[in-house]
């Protein structure tokens, strides 16, 4: 049974009631307060203060200050008048039980409404942040396009002006040549013309002799032929004898189905453009945010992409990398595990993606000081890329940490 607090104090005016409840050494974190129009409860185990108020109060304008070993309540009255007592004078347990249950129900509804309002506000803020980010990106694209258009128009105008100048200069040169011919007609004699013709023939004859001499010195061309070569049609880079055709075909089929899978039930689709409904576009958006250090923006982009298509492992793996940066380690483990579940069957085409997911999950485990689980992921990554020196170094560091911890435990 709780111990009821009786050494409280209260004062009043026509419009307000002030109540002071001593906390008897309890901290603010250990105090539970329930307040409605007709009921006030302050619970700090093993003590309990309970007041069935004489008249209704305005709970929305009420306030409470907890500190310095006391809880002070300021309760505005709904009706401005002086109360005869702080609490009702009845001792009927059923009446008090009804008031208590009604107050608890009201408090529960109030808390539920506040939680719902906060969730709606967070969702609206996320949506606004994503829309703002997309609008800024669109403004930047439009600015770049305007610069390109202006540069194209400038270059086109310069080219047209240059062509016009060339045409004008050619016409002017032709006019000068015609004018020169009209002023200086040909005055050569028939004899001089024949001499010029003979000289030209001699020059052409010497040139032909030189060409024949060069051809005579060149070796004969090699005989040509065709070598027929046939290739095995392959989607994957591995040789057919080294691959696992059924697993690879299953992986390709899963990827094709993932590209076609779209969630059409999201209400956000009504507010998004056609481009923003593309998970691949959202992935590129998230990658850009990540490279710029905007990890929260990247998480928002990847999350919307996942809501549009839950079968693309890259979205989960990249979001895990963001959670690592934000120190959301459990979420990083969850997303990496989901990516690994989707990266099946294990084929060469998804080997690099599996290594990234393993390393991200292993890093999250190690930051949580779960070194054994982290080492398992790093060793699994090394089986895929056994010659990766960075993975070898990280795995050895984890082994040293585990061995050092075991040595300390044995010494103790």
Secondary structure as GFF3:
##gff-version 3
##sequence-region A 1 412
A	DSSP	beta_strand	3	4	.	.	.	ID=ss1
A	DSSP	beta_strand	9	12	.	.	.	ID=ss2
A	DSSP	beta_strand	16	22	.	.	.	ID=ss3
A	DSSP	three_ten_helix	28	30	.	.	.	ID=ss4
A	DSSP	beta_strand	32	35	.	.	.	ID=ss5
A	DSSP	beta_strand	39	44	.	.	.	ID=ss6
A	DSSP	beta_strand	47	52	.	.	.	ID=ss7
A	DSSP	three_ten_helix	59	61	.	.	.	ID=ss8
A	DSSP	beta_strand	63	67	.	.	.	ID=ss9
A	DSSP	beta_strand	70	76	.	.	.	ID=ss10
A	DSSP	alpha_helix	93	183	.	.	.	ID=ss11
A	DSSP	alpha_helix	190	217	.	.	.	ID=ss12
A	DSSP	three_ten_helix	240	242	.	.	.	ID=ss13
A	DSSP	alpha_helix	245	260	.	.	.	ID=ss14
A	DSSP	three_ten_helix	267	270	.	.	.	ID=ss15
A	DSSP	three_ten_helix	275	277	.	.	.	ID=ss16
A	DSSP	alpha_helix	279	291	.	.	.	ID=ss17
A	DSSP	alpha_helix	295	308	.	.	.	ID=ss18
A	DSSP	alpha_helix	313	325	.	.	.	ID=ss19
A	DSSP	alpha_helix	329	342	.	.	.	ID=ss20
A	DSSP	three_ten_helix	348	350	.	.	.	ID=ss21
A	DSSP	alpha_helix	351	367	.	.	.	ID=ss22
A	DSSP	alpha_helix	371	384	.	.	.	ID=ss23
A	DSSP	alpha_helix	389	411	.	.	.	ID=ss24
###
